[in-house]
Amino acid sequence: SKYRTCRRQVRERSGEGDHHEGMSSDDELTPTEVTEFQKSKDNVLEDSRKIFEDVHADFCDIRKILLKFQEWKEKFPDSYCDAYISFCLPKLLNPLIRVQLIDWNPLEQNFTELEEMPWFRAIEEFSDAKNVSEPK
């Protein structure tokens, strides 16, 4: 902004060298803004919990979905291959993973690593099973 540019020029002329760009006090949120943000975030999280409430458990659990595909692959490998399932899975799992990541924030101090999340492990196990069953 024009105001920030003006302040930066004043700092440069006065020789202040310890200022870090983006660390300005006018970037801080007011208590009202923090409260509004938290309220909005809580509403989003509450709504996200309802997204799959009318979906059968077998179709909103990534591990269960992948098990069904694993069964299909083992019983009917030709049709599994003809259906290009490996290309479809990312699109199919995308909404399920996005819902689980709504509250994920890598900038928080105690955030969970992606590799530790249940959906990541389920996909990893599925990938390992796929590699084992396919000839090298």
N, C-alpha and C positions, 0 to 999 in steps of 0.2 A: 504494500500500500504506500501511498504518498507520504503518510505520517512516518512509517517505518524507514523509508528511504531518507527522509529528513534527519531522523535520529541517528541513522548509520553515518551520515555525512558529518554530523556533529561529533560523534564518537571518534571518527577517523581524524578529524582536525584536532581533537583534544588528546589524541594519542592513547585512547583506551584500547589495549590489545587483548584483554582477557574475555571479551564478549564472544559468545558462541551463537552463531546464526541458528534461529529456530528455538532458542532457549529464552525468548523474551517473556517478560511477565504478562504482557497483554495476550499471550497465547493461552494462559490459564483460564479454566472455566470458572464461572461464578458458582456459588453454592446452589443457586436456583437452577442453573444449567445442568449441574451434576445430578440434582434430584430429578429433573425432567428426563435426563438421559437414562437414569436407573429405572425410572417408572416405565419408560418406553421399552427398555431392554427386558424388564420383567414381563411386560405384556406380550412381547414377541416370543419369549420362552414359554409362557403359559399357552399361547396359541400353538406353538410347535409341538407341544405334548399331545395335542388333540388331533394332529394330522392323520395318524394311523389308527385312531381308536376304533374305527369301524372296519378295519382290515383284519382278516384272519391272521393269526400269529405266524403261520407258515409262510406268509407272503410279506411280512415286514421285518423279518429277522434274516440278516444277510447270510449267516451260517446255514440256516435251514434252506434258503433259496439255492445256495451253492451246492448243498448236498443233493438237491433235486437234479441240478444240472450234472453233477458227478454221476448220479445213478443213470441218467439219460446217456451220458457219454459211455459208460461201461456196458449198458444193455443194447444200445442202438448207435454204435460209433459212426456208421455211415450217415444216418439222418442228422446226427449231432454235427458232423462235419459239413454236411450240405446246408445246414441252417446258419452257418457262420457264427456260431455262438460266441467265440472268442471276441468277435467284433461287437456283438450285441451287449455283452455283460457290462462294460463300462457305462453304457447309456441306461441300462436297467438298474444298476446299483447307484448311479449318481444321486437320485433324489433321496435315497435312504441314507447315504453317507452325508449329504449336505445337511440333513436334519440333525444328524449326530454332531456335526461341526458348528452348529449355530452358536453355541456357547463357548466354543474353543477359542482361546486367545493366547497365541505364543508370546505375547508381550507381558503376560502376567508372570509373577515369580514362580508359582507352583503349577505351571501348565503341564498337561500330559503330552508326552511325545506321541507323534502320529503312530509310530511303530508299536506303542503300548496299547493302542485302542483296539477293542474287540473286533470291529469291522476290518481293520488292517490285518490282524492275525488270521481272521477267517479267510480273507482273500489270499494271504500268504500260504496257508495250509492247502487251499484249493489249487493254487499254482504249483505247489510242490507235488501234490497228488497227480496233477495233470502231467507234470514232467516225468514222474515215475512210470505212469501208465503208457506214455508214448515211447516208442523205440528211439534211441539216440540217433 
